[in-house]
């Protein structure tokens, strides 16, 4: 998976409210939404399909959907 960042920092009102790896931060969908932020579309799709693993990009999404469907990746 392509990762463009090692660390994500979410700020609100000039203070850091979340910090961590992209997977750590984007796995907290509800908390991000409480700050008016959204998650990547692939994260949202896999979450809606019941995939527990935090998915950040389309390649990871395809892999997880194939696993969910019982197919080879």
C-alpha positions as CSV (number, residue, x, y, z in Angstrom):
1,X,0.0,0.0,0.0
2,X,1.2,3.5,-0.8
3,X,1.6,5.6,2.3
4,X,2.5,9.2,1.8
5,X,2.8,10.0,5.5
6,X,4.1,8.3,8.6
7,X,2.2,10.5,11.0
8,X,-1.2,12.2,10.9
9,X,-2.1,15.0,13.3
10,X,-5.6,16.3,13.8
11,X,-6.0,19.7,15.4
12,X,-9.1,21.4,16.7
13,X,-9.0,25.0,18.0
14,X,-5.2,25.1,17.9
15,X,-4.7,21.9,19.9
16,X,-3.8,18.4,18.9
17,X,-6.7,16.1,19.4
18,X,-5.5,13.0,17.6
19,X,-2.1,11.9,16.5
20,X,-0.7,8.6,15.1
21,X,-0.1,6.6,12.0
22,X,-2.6,6.9,9.2
23,X,-4.2,3.6,10.2
24,X,-4.4,4.6,13.8
25,X,-6.1,7.9,13.1
26,X,-8.4,6.9,10.3
27,X,-9.6,3.8,12.2
28,X,-11.4,6.3,14.5
29,X,-14.1,7.2,12.0
30,X,-16.7,8.5,14.5
31,X,-14.1,10.6,16.4
32,X,-12.9,12.2,13.1
33,X,-16.5,12.9,12.1
34,X,-17.0,14.6,15.5
35,X,-14.4,17.1,14.4
36,X,-16.1,17.6,11.0
37,X,-13.6,15.4,9.1
38,X,-14.1,12.4,6.8
39,X,-12.2,9.3,6.0
40,X,-10.9,8.0,2.6
41,X,-13.6,6.4,0.4
42,X,-11.9,3.0,0.5
43,X,-12.0,3.2,4.4
44,X,-15.7,4.0,4.3
45,X,-16.6,1.3,1.8
46,X,-14.8,-1.4,3.7
47,X,-16.2,-0.2,7.0
48,X,-19.7,-0.4,5.5
49,X,-19.0,-4.0,4.3
50,X,-18.1,-5.0,7.8
51,X,-14.4,-5.2,7.3
52,X,-12.7,-4.5,10.6
53,X,-9.2,-3.8,9.3
54,X,-8.6,-0.1,8.6
55,X,-8.2,0.2,4.9
56,X,-6.6,3.4,3.5
57,X,-6.3,2.9,-0.3
58,X,-8.0,1.1,-3.2
59,X,-5.4,-1.7,-3.3
60,X,-6.0,-2.6,0.3
61,X,-9.8,-2.3,-0.3
62,X,-9.7,-4.8,-3.2
63,X,-7.6,-7.2,-1.1
64,X,-10.0,-7.1,1.8
65,X,-13.1,-7.4,-0.4
66,X,-11.5,-10.5,-2.1
67,X,-10.8,-12.0,1.3
68,X,-14.3,-11.2,2.4
69,X,-15.7,-13.0,-0.7
70,X,-13.4,-15.9,-0.1
71,X,-11.4,-15.4,-3.2
72,X,-7.7,-15.3,-3.8
73,X,-5.9,-12.0,-3.8
